[in-house]
Amino acid sequence: MTGIFSFVRFFHRKEWVLTCFVVALIICNVWLDLEIPRYMESLTLIITTGGTTDEVMGESAGMFTCAVLSLIVTLVISIVVGWISSSTAKTIREVQFDHIQRFSLAETEKIPSYSLITRSTNDVKQVQDFIGTSLESLIRAPVISIWAVVRIGSGHETWLVATAICIIAMVVLVVTILRLVAPYYKRVQSLNDALNHVTMDALVGQRVIRAFNAQRVQRGRFEDANDNLLGNNIKANHVMATNVPFNGFIRNTLTMLIYWLGAFIISGTSDPGDRLVLFSEMMVYATYATMALNGFRSLVQIFNVFPKAKVSMERIFEVLDTEPSIVGGSVEDGKVKGSVSFEDVSFRYKGSSTDTISGVTFHADPGETVAVIGATGCGKTTMVNLVPRFYDCMSGSVKVDGVDVRDYDLDSLRGRIGYVSQKATIPSGSVRENVNYGSTSGSRSDEDIWCALDVACIKEFIEKEGGLDISLSEEGRNISGGQKQRVSIARAVCKDPEIYIFDDCFSALDFRTDLEVRRRLRNKTRDATVLLITQRISTARTADRIVVMDRGRVVDTGTHSQLLERCPLYLEMAESQRTGDEL
């Protein structure tokens, strides 16, 4: 179910109960509103026939009571509908967020992050507005229109025919406008995505933009996206602008027809008493006719938000209907603690015509450090991303503890891996929250955090700055690149996993700090398996084994001294980074 009314999928029991309550209140409200013209008819007859003041006051009191009760009921309906729409929007955001958390990197490449943000915020707001506008109007419009038409039908048939013709004209107007405006509203959210994309680029790339004096270029991109959105909205508003005047014209035409027809009906009656009764009925039925059209007029408000909400609902369900390509298995434990093996593994990215890695085979045992070295773009990061199943290999198998990673429960698999990415990720928050991170954070103490910071050679800096409660800004903008990398390393160490993956995370460290961090890591990870991705010979040389990669393939495997003797590519990299004497 992916239509506009598929938002009911997110209704819980409370929302359904409250919706039924709203239906009952609307029926009550409509009845009260329709009773007011009856009192008007009675008052007209009493006044024209010389009734007493007490009779007038009695009917007026009844009319006033209906008006007050209608006001109270309307307020209650608005409050309840507002709660239903807000609660449903909250549920949609939660469901969408939980579903996105299950996405692999392949899904986030298919639906970019800036679009996912729009779908979780602006799109949900469009649906919330639609629920708040439509829930009451969709129930009220048919109820009051049908009820009013039935009461009109009890009078002269010409009034009923005139009302029916005008209602049909109103429906044709609404449908025509909706068909004309729909294409523009379909583009709104994609244009919002484009605007968000440009804005995100400008915020994330501030330093580069300013360093190259590219503010005008970036502003030009923003203005293009903004102008496209503006132009589209103006065209949509031009179409919607025709609705109000035509709507008013139809309502005024119906009132005129009722009075005009009523004049002929009344003039054809000779009895003065009957004329008074017909005049009173004409006034009442004119009010009923206006109510019937106002019911459809309220539907027009729905159609103001309907196209946007329909597109937004489709975009939300596009996210929810995107099944994660990485699905966990049932295995929670393996045979050998900490072992990692690649067996003839190949992988290519979607849309690529060639494999990024091909035929990769090597093994890492517990207590062993295996360094993977190679030129930029040779597939090192892609290879280690297969271990925690950020992607799945196309052929071959990646095994952890002797079990294919595709057979593991995802939480169990990732729970035994400490991963440090190539780009340090620092969520805004305290040092404590950044280092003691993840589902098992409750089992670790401040002492564990300090120990991890010490291993990463950043303990002294944190102590000097104020301790574990100091705040790190979004993306760690208030600390240096090397400090960000060391905080990320401390996060992995604090987890105390069976397997460590260090993906070129020493690149921002000076050689002295790099040497000291690796020395402390060797002591800390003595019993764990370490996969070390690097381009530095100095970082790789102390590993138990070094895997040399080139163009997605394993060229050779061995120790530093062995590779210097037999691997020309490794020797070339070593000579380019150090002098012969240092080798």
Buried (B, 14 or more C-beta within 10 A) or exposed (E): EEEBBBBEBBBEEEBEEBBEBBBEBBBBBBBBBBBBBBBBBBBBBBEBEEBEEEBBEBBBEBBEEBBEBBEEBBEBBEEBBBBBBEBBBEBBBEBBEEBBEBBBBBBEEBBBEBBBBBBBEBBBBBBBBBBBBBBBBBBBBEBBBEBBBEBBBEBBEBBBBBBBBBBEBBEEBBEBBBEBBBEBBBBBBBBBBBBBBBBBBBEEBEEEBEEEEBEEEBBEBBEEBBEBBEEBBEBBEEBBEBBEEBBEEBBEBBBEBBEEBBEEBBEEBEEEEEBBBBBBBBBBBBBBBBBBBBBBBBBBBBBBBBBBBBBBBBBBBBBBEBEBBBEBBEBEEBEBBBBBBBBEBBBBEEEEEEBBBBBBEBBBBBEBBBBBBBEEEBBBBBBBBBBBBBBBBEEBBBBBBEBBBBBBBBEBBBBBBBBBBBEBBBEBEBBBBBBBBEEEBEEBEEEBBBBBBBBBBBBEBBEEEEEBEBEBEEBBEBBEEBBBBBBBBBBBBBBBBBBBBBBBBBBBBEEEBBBBBBEBBEEBBEEBBBBBBBBBBBBBBBBEBBBBBBBBBBBBBBBBEBBBEEBEBBBEBBBEEBEEEEB
